[in-house]
């Protein structure tokens, strides 16, 4: 897939664990893990918004497009 999810990079930059993000965003660990590993097929804008608020970042910091 040409969309790369950099959630792990942003978590490291913010020194936040996946568990802490899960609690702040009110998303299950399994759903965040699916997103983090790039296995998600879609993400709701409301979820992306909540993640960006929790990590104080922009959507482009989390999602990246790369030519295959």
C-alpha angles and dihedrals in degrees: 000000000000094000112086120198112216097184092126090054092052092046090054092047091052093041089233127142125228088244092055092048090048090055094045095048096035094232124134118258090239093056092048090048091052089051093045094052092050094244094119116110094200144002128208117238089232090057092047089048092052092048091049091050092049093047095036092231144116125259088249089061089061103033124049132179119219127178112243 
